[in-house]
Amino acid sequence: MTRRNGFTMVEMLVVIAIAAMLLSGVLVLFQSTRAKSRDATREQHIKTLQNALALHANSRGKHPIAAVEIVLTGTDSVSTELKNIEAIAQIPLDPLNQGNYQYRYTSSDGFVYLLRYYLETNTIQGKSAGVNTAGP
């Protein structure tokens, strides 16, 4: 009887299947961590925008007027106004910056404004995944 060295095809397939399952689990955890990180960044950006809008209101007596909701791109009228009075050096953009994942601003009278943004997870205390708003 001769003895063969090496692995059988079945043994190799089992090892590959186990490795694939472990890798997929790691990737799922990694994606969740990335989404949580993007949400934390969004919350920080919204606070930065609120501070810039407060500076604008202090220097001009009211917030920038945008009767129709606009996407803050850095080159829109509200972004330009905030940068011109040096309330902010650069307008922060959403980490994904596409589709719903963009920061939006509206203020019909200049006294009350609404910032609208989306979160991917429920990990921010008091906030839920999906649309969220912030104001003065």
C-alpha positions as CSV (number, residue, x, y, z in Angstrom):
1,M,0.0,0.0,0.0
2,T,1.4,3.3,-1.0
3,R,0.9,6.5,1.0
4,R,0.2,9.8,-0.8
5,N,1.4,13.1,0.5
6,G,-0.9,16.1,0.2
7,F,-4.5,17.0,0.6
8,T,-7.6,15.7,-1.1
9,M,-9.8,17.9,-3.1
10,V,-12.5,17.7,-0.5
11,E,-10.1,18.8,2.3
12,M,-9.0,21.8,0.1
13,L,-12.6,22.8,-0.6
14,V,-13.5,22.7,3.2
15,V,-10.5,24.9,4.0
16,I,-11.4,27.4,1.3
17,A,-15.1,27.5,2.4
18,I,-14.1,28.2,6.0
19,A,-11.7,30.9,5.0
20,A,-14.4,32.5,2.8
21,M,-16.9,32.5,5.7
22,L,-14.3,34.1,8.1
23,L,-13.4,36.8,5.5
24,S,-17.1,37.7,4.8
25,G,-17.7,38.1,8.6
26,V,-14.7,40.5,8.8
27,L,-15.8,42.5,5.8
28,V,-19.3,43.0,7.3
29,L,-17.8,44.2,10.6
30,F,-15.5,46.5,8.6
31,Q,-18.4,48.0,6.6
32,S,-20.4,48.7,9.8
33,T,-17.4,50.5,11.4
34,R,-16.9,52.6,8.3
35,A,-20.6,53.7,8.3
36,K,-20.4,54.6,12.0
37,S,-17.3,56.7,11.3
38,R,-19.1,58.5,8.4
39,D,-22.0,59.3,10.7
40,A,-19.7,60.7,13.4
41,T,-18.1,62.9,10.7
42,R,-21.5,64.1,9.5
43,E,-22.5,65.1,13.0
44,Q,-19.2,67.1,13.4
45,H,-19.8,68.8,10.0
46,I,-23.3,69.8,11.0
47,K,-22.0,71.4,14.2
48,T,-19.4,73.2,12.1
49,L,-22.1,74.5,9.8
50,Q,-24.3,75.6,12.7
51,N,-21.3,77.6,14.2
52,A,-20.7,79.3,10.8
53,L,-24.4,80.1,10.5
54,A,-24.4,81.6,14.0
55,L,-21.4,83.7,13.2
56,H,-23.2,84.9,10.1
57,A,-26.3,85.8,12.1
58,N,-24.1,87.7,14.6
59,S,-22.4,89.8,12.0
60,R,-25.3,90.3,9.5
61,G,-28.3,90.1,11.9
62,K,-29.8,87.1,10.2
63,H,-28.9,83.8,8.5
64,P,-28.5,83.5,4.7
65,I,-31.8,83.4,2.9
66,A,-32.6,80.4,0.7
67,A,-36.3,80.1,0.1
68,V,-35.7,76.9,-1.8
69,E,-33.7,74.1,-0.3
70,I,-30.2,74.1,-1.7
71,V,-27.3,71.5,-1.6
72,L,-24.3,73.0,0.2
73,T,-21.5,72.4,-2.4
74,G,-19.0,75.0,-1.4
75,T,-19.8,77.0,-4.5
76,D,-23.5,77.7,-3.9
77,S,-24.8,81.1,-2.8
78,V,-25.0,80.2,1.0
79,S,-21.5,78.6,1.0
80,T,-20.1,81.7,-0.8
81,E,-21.7,84.1,1.6
82,L,-20.4,82.2,4.7
83,K,-16.9,82.1,3.2
84,N,-17.0,85.7,2.1
85,I,-17.6,86.9,5.7
86,E,-15.0,84.4,6.9
87,A,-17.5,82.5,9.1
88,I,-15.9,79.3,7.7
89,A,-12.9,78.7,5.6
90,Q,-14.3,75.7,3.7
91,I,-17.7,74.1,3.5
92,P,-17.6,70.5,4.7
93,L,-19.1,68.0,2.4
94,D,-20.8,64.7,3.3
95,P,-18.3,61.8,3.3
96,L,-20.3,60.1,0.5
97,N,-21.4,63.3,-1.2
98,Q,-23.9,61.7,-3.5
99,G,-27.7,61.1,-3.7
100,N,-29.3,61.7,-0.3
101,Y,-26.0,62.0,1.4
102,Q,-25.5,65.7,0.9
103,Y,-26.0,68.6,3.3
104,R,-29.0,70.8,2.4
105,Y,-30.0,74.2,3.7
106,T,-33.1,76.3,3.7
107,S,-34.2,79.5,5.4
108,S,-37.2,81.5,4.1
109,D,-36.9,84.5,6.5
110,G,-33.3,84.5,7.7
111,F,-34.3,84.0,11.3
112,V,-34.9,80.2,11.3
113,Y,-33.0,77.8,9.1
114,L,-33.0,74.1,8.5
115,L,-30.1,71.8,7.8
116,R,-31.1,68.4,6.4
117,Y,-28.7,65.4,6.3
118,Y,-28.8,61.6,6.3
119,L,-27.3,59.1,8.6
120,E,-26.5,55.5,7.7
121,T,-26.8,54.0,11.2
122,N,-28.6,54.3,14.5
123,T,-25.4,54.8,16.5
124,I,-25.6,58.5,17.2
125,Q,-27.5,59.1,20.4
126,G,-30.9,60.7,19.8
127,K,-30.7,60.3,16.1
128,S,-31.9,57.6,13.7
129,A,-30.8,56.2,10.4
130,G,-32.2,58.2,7.5
131,V,-33.1,61.9,7.3
132,N,-32.2,64.2,10.2
133,T,-32.5,67.9,10.7
134,A,-30.7,70.6,12.6
135,G,-31.5,74.3,13.2
136,P,-30.4,77.2,15.3
